[in-house]
Amino acid sequence: MKISLYPSGIKDWDGSVLILGIFQEKIEEQLNEIETSWKNSLLRRLKEQDFNAKKGEIATFQILNGSPNKLILVGLGAPKNLLIDDLRKATALGARANLGNPGQLGISFPWELFDPSAAAKAVGEAIRLTLFKDLRFRNKPDPSLKPEIVQLIGVPTSAEKSIEFISPICSGVELARELVGAPPNFLTPAKLAETASSIAKNHNLESTILEEEECLSRGMGAYLAVAKGSDLNPKFIHLTYKPKGEVRRRIAIVGKGLTFDSGGYNLKVGAAQIELMKFDMGGSASVLGAARAIGEINPKGTEVHFIVAACENMINGSAVHPGDIVSASNGKTIEINNTDAEGRLTLADALVYACDLKPDAIVDLATLTGACVIALGDEIAGLWTKSDQLANELISAANLSGEGLWRMPLKSSYKEGLKSMLADIKNTGPRGGGAITAGLFLQEFVDEKISWAHIDIAGPVWTEKDRGIDPAGATGYGVRTLVNWICSQSEQKITV
């Protein structure tokens, strides 16, 4: 799919299908831009369908002997209430109404109400991500007919630069979706490491994969405790992006990489949906998706480390017991009172490793707690950090991406719930405030001199039904936010 700008207006465009955004007010006036020979008939049919151009309303018309030959009208509501995210949603509605049509597609929205670069980038990402479908595991996949050419009609050429970011970012999101959606007998820790090595090879990143023995020599007792119950060897992944020229900032991105989480001896049961625990590596998928995008974008001035402690949480005779005490690589001892709170154990050693690299900032992403889903639902991720600056940067990057992110409290008094009678800390606290105590646990493994943020993506990593630009299944949440944030730290700022 090639996405480009068409600076001229609708009347000059001669493609196959047109998606046209329509405001509630003055529908007839807005239709004056298109072919007038069938406008009266169109208006009559719109009245018959009771189309009032409210947000989410859609009307589709097949046109004989005309260009375009298919018209998709998408309601935008009132102009004063329009947001860029509404353009994303309108694009998704129009794209789904156009499924099966490979012809040239045009999209016309009121770009002038926004920074055209920001609006064009948002709509370009939306059309591509809405039409993404993972068919790798079907014997005879249905043909997925998509438009080969998409043109954003009426967008000025000044927005050309922002269009260049669409392909690398969407490729990163699509990779993350494929990783999260893959079954656990396919996406093993070794396969995840293989994917990371492939990203490094194809996009000029440095790659280091630590095997179990090397992790043991580094004292990664928390991470390796989780991996003990699996027949599959753990893989500790470290990719490095080094820009050409002077490095002015160094950051580390850490992703939780549980390719399957059975819960261990605290086995997941009932509503826990154990069959979906393949998505417990959603954080690592976002990190690797961002690595793939950054390798293609090549931002200047910022060095980025992408880190994943990959393993499975399974049950066998060697598996960690509830009540075991293990030592992390910073020397802290941990009483494991719940083997299903395993992600924070793997992240503990990954965060210590990241701190040893002496970055200016660390951000971790993890499908960490059901408590965060209870608090924020399945469209918003939680953010925990002591740094107001880092919080503002990440929230800004998420807003520009159309990904929901909400700052949560990191209340130090809640750390009382993590006290252990025997060890330095327990891996879980009381049920109340579980997402907060999870963040406080991770904070114990971060150098206090380094800015750090924790993002819990347990809610938005997966959706059971089509949701805006996210088809049902893996969403690839976090890639766009990470890429926007990384680029905002560099000289290669994304135009938004």
Secondary structure, DSSP 8 states (H G I E B T S, - for coil): -EEEEE-S-GGG---SEEEEEEESS-HHHHGGGS-GGGHHHHHHHHHHTT----TT-EEEEE-TTSSSSEEEEEEEE-GGG--HHHHHHHHHHHHHHTTT--S-EEEE--GGGS-HHHHHHHHHHHHHHHT----TT-SS-------SEEEEET--GGGHHHHTTHHHHHHHHHHHHHHHHS-TTTS-HHHHHHHHHHHHHHTT-EEEEE-HHHHHHTT-HHHHHHHTT-SS--EEEEEEE--SS---EEEEEEEEEEEEE--TTS---GGG-GGGGGGGGHHHHHHHHHHHHHHHH--SSEEEEEEEEEEEE--STTS--TT-EEE-TTS-EEE-S-TT--HHHHHHHHHHHHHHT--SEEEEEE---HHHHHHHTTSEEEEEES-HHHHHHHHHHHHHHT-EEEE----GGGGGGG--SSSSEES---STTHHHHHHHHHHTTS-TTSEEEEEE-TTTTEESS-BTTB-SEE--TTHHHHHHHHHHTSSS----
